[in-house]
Amino acid sequence: MNNLCAVGRACLLAGALAFLGTSSAAAQLPVLTNLNDFFLPGTQPNELGIELHVPENCATCHGNYNPQIEPMFVWAGTMMAQAARDPLFYACLAVANQDARASGDLCIRCHVPRAWLGGRSTPTNGSAFQQEDRSGVHCDLCHRMIDPFYEPGVSPPQDLTILNNMQAPPAHLGSAMYALTPNEDRRGPFPTAGAPHQYAYSPFHLESALCGTCHDVSNPVYDRQPDDTYVLNDLGQPAPSFDPYDQFPLERTYSEWLKSSFADGPIDMNGRFGGNRTTVSTCQDCHMPDVSGRACSSGSGFFRDDMPLHDLTGANTWVPLLIPGLWPTDPLVGGAAEAAVDRAEQSLRNASNVNVRAVAGELRVRVFNETGHKLPTGYPEGRRMWLNVRFFDQLGQLVAEHGAYNALTGDLTTTDTKVYEARLGIDAAVAALTGLPEGESFHFAINNVYYLDNRIPPRGFEHEAFRVVQAAPVAYSYADGQFWDDTLYSVPPAAVRAEVRLFHQVASKEYVTFLRDANTTNHWGNTLYQLWLDNDLSPPTEMAAVALVLGMLPGDLEQDGDVDLSDFLLFQQCYTGAASPPVVGCSMADLDADDDVDLADFLIFQQNFTGSL
């Protein structure tokens, strides 16, 4: 950490006022950063001997033979493939550059690596990109990536020379501090491949650390203080530390996994995430599940039962469908976007388990996080997850609703329900520097405070471990070991039935409107807003739905008025034993509301069993 200014915020505020003259009235944007402020180690622009190949070259062998499993088709619709075509990215990029000069370089490094490595990230507004650069995070980037931490006897021997010859070899993971081989020996997770091109076996490609290269993102212009606040570094020079945990955390998906039980795994998830595995541990186990097949069309490809499906989907169910109309001349793969959205919807359904219980005039809704990171995770701005709860009377009339969403306007009622999200913003010092109001904001490049983070942690959560990696809850509380969250709703007197739904949304109305209104430099804010209007206002995706008859007889799982053999058969399917959360669809079998279906529940069931058919 930078100790030159021990008094932290006070020092920054004084420095900001001095920088502006003598009056805060002179505060203005942009902050006068330059490329030096955003320098990070790793392979540098124009350092590669051979530029990254476009993915169409790879499709000759790795595509056009089986869209269910082939790498090309499955990858082509993902947000990895569309990272450099994403209109939301370009709208955010414009505002970032307006807020802090050259800050777009940090964004381009991740989203448009071919341009960044080819020296086309300046100007940082993307105006120097080539069409080929819009292939996003593609084959050659990932398969030329090497482990930055050389392990004798494990890493390919040539990697030691590569790392020693780099201008600035990385000592940490995150923020796209990737190390790439300068030649064309593609790396992969199998000792033998039968490939016609140069190939090297890379255990690194089986590790979550590979994903951690980009899926922790930090802002290097801020320096972490002992009290976990963040102050601006001296401008015009690289950060005093390239350790991401000394910088301001923008995304911590990899670190969230690193401090979860999954990192110590594997954990039996009963095949929840598909593929040939029932147990999962690494990022790849869930986002590139093992399937049976060949990775190439030629007869030289090995048939494997552990072939990684290039699924790579997360929670984005909206943006892939915008791409074909936005970039009609780009070499897009027909049908890939729709297939990716289908997989993303399934990914969201797999991400949670919702348990609903009626207790003493209240409805308790418990949301379990079944992922290996926070729920939701990743890029925080505009993304949110919320509970919609509706109560109905005997006539089926709606008597109360919480978390109502208006699909015609994009407005969400947030005051009467639980919304899971992270809210960032700026402190008093940055407000003085920029002229922006202190508090919550969508100014991604200059935010330096988390005002709220109530996203649900994963299995194995420990507050101190998450604090160290800058991922602890903010203005909210989770106990160590807790990977669920409870919300209580008062049951209206006339209600006889409740419906609970959990939703996720990629981009809120507030965020899209901000990106439109804040943009003063190019068309992307208005373009994104028009796409939002024309494409269902970034419609929310239903992650889970549970219906509950209020006042029903305990054990009446069929909800037909008695507890009979049919209910027993359902109960039998739901029985998992103590300390195991109910499986999807079994929350009503948890008769004592202790979040498992065990012997105690069976005894309650037995008391009400009639034996009738």
C-alpha positions, 0 to 999 in steps of 0.5 A: 500500500502507498504510505505517502499519505497516511491520513488517507481521505483527508490527504486526497481531499486536500490534494484534490483542492490544490490540484483544482486551484483553491476552490472546489468550484473548479472541480471538473471531469475528466480526471487527468489520468493517462496510460501510465496510470492504467499500466499493468504487467503481463504481455504488452501491446506489440510484444507478441511475435505473432498476432492473435489469429481470428477464430474463423481460422480455428473453425476449419477443424473445430466447427461445422460438425456438431453444434451441440458440442463443437467448440466453435458453435457453442463459443460463438454465441457467448458473451466471451465471443461478443465481448467486443461487440457488446453495445453496453460495453461501448456505452460504458467505455464512452462514459469511462473515458469521459470520467478519467482520461485513458481509462478505457485502456483497462476495459479494452484489455479484457474485452478486445484483447486482439486490439489491445495486444496489437497496439490498437487500444489507443485512442481508448475509445475504440476508434482504431479497432479492426473488424477482426478485433471484434472477435472478443475473447477468443480461441487464440487468446485462451489457448496461447495463455501460459501460467504466469507462475512457473512450476518446474515439472508441471508447466511446459519447459519453454514457459520459463524462457517466455516469462524471463523474456517478457517486458513485465511478467505478471506476479498476480492474477486479475485485470487481464494481466495475461502472459501469452506465448509469442509463438503458435504452440496452442495450449490445452488440458490434455497430454495428447491432442493429435493436433496438426498445429503446434501443441503443448499440454497445459495443466493451467487450463484445468485450473480456475486461475486461468479464469481468474486472469480476467474475472477479478477486475481492479482499478489501479488508480486507487490505493487501499488504505488500512481502514479499507478505504481507497485514495487516488494515487499520484497521477501520471505514473503506474500504481505503487502496487500491482497486487489487485488486493491493493487496488479498488475492487470492481469485480471479484468473481474469482476471489469469491470462488477462491474463498468458497468451499468449492476451491477446496472441492469437489462438491457433489451438486447432483449434476446440477451444472450438467455434463458428465460430472456430478461433483464440481470444484473449478470454474471449468467444471460448471462453465465448461462441463465435461461432455462426450465427443470430439473437439474437432471434425477430423478423424485425428481428434480423440473421442473423450468423455471429459471433453470441455464444452465451450459453454462459457455462459453466465447470466447474460440473457439479453445482449447476445440477441442484440448483436446480429442486428448491430454488426450485420457484416461481422462473421457471426455464426447463425443460431449461436446467439439464441442457443447461448441465451437458452443455456444462460437461462438454464444457468440462471435456473441452476444458480439458486434454490428457493425455499418458501415457508408460512410461519406465524402469519409471515411468509419466509422466503429463503434463497440459496446460492448454489454457485461457487461465487456470489449470487449475482456476481461479476460486473455490478452496475445495472445487474440485479436479482430480486424477489417477486411475491404475490398473494391471492384470495379464494377467488384467485384475485391478487390481494398484495404484491411485492417487487412488482415489475412493469414490463411496459416501462422497465420500472421495478418497485424496490421498496417492498422486497429484497433486491440483491445487488452491489451499489458503488459510488464516490466519496467526498474526496472524489466528489471534490475532485470531479464536481460530482455529488458524493454517494452512489453513482454509475461512474465505473472508472472513478467509483471508489466506495461500495455503499451496498453489497448484499449479494449472497455469498457461496458455500464456505463463506467466512467474513474475514476471508472475504474482507481480505480479498475485498468481497465482504458484504457491505451494509448487510450481514451474513454469518460465517458459513451462510450461503442463503438469505431470508426475507419475511413478508406479512401474509394478508388476512384474505390470502390463501395462496402465495406465489414466489418468483426470483428474477435476474436482470442484465441491465436496469432501466436506471443504468441504461438511462444513465449511460444515455444521459451521461454520454457527451462524446459519441452515439453509444449511449443513445444506441444502447437506449434505442436497443433497450426500447426495441428489445423488451427493456432488458427483460428479467429472467425467471430463475425460480418459482414456488407456489404455496397454499397457505394454511394447508395440512402439513404433508399435503404435498399434492395440495389436494386436501389430504395426506395420502400415498401419493404424498408419501411417494413425493416425500420419499423422493424429497428425503435427503437427510439432515444438513442437506438443503431441500432439492428443487421442488421439495421445500414443502417437504421441509415440514419443520422449516429447518432447511432439510428433509429428514427424520423429523419431517417424516415424523410430522408427515406420519402424524397427518398420514391418512393412508387413503388413495 
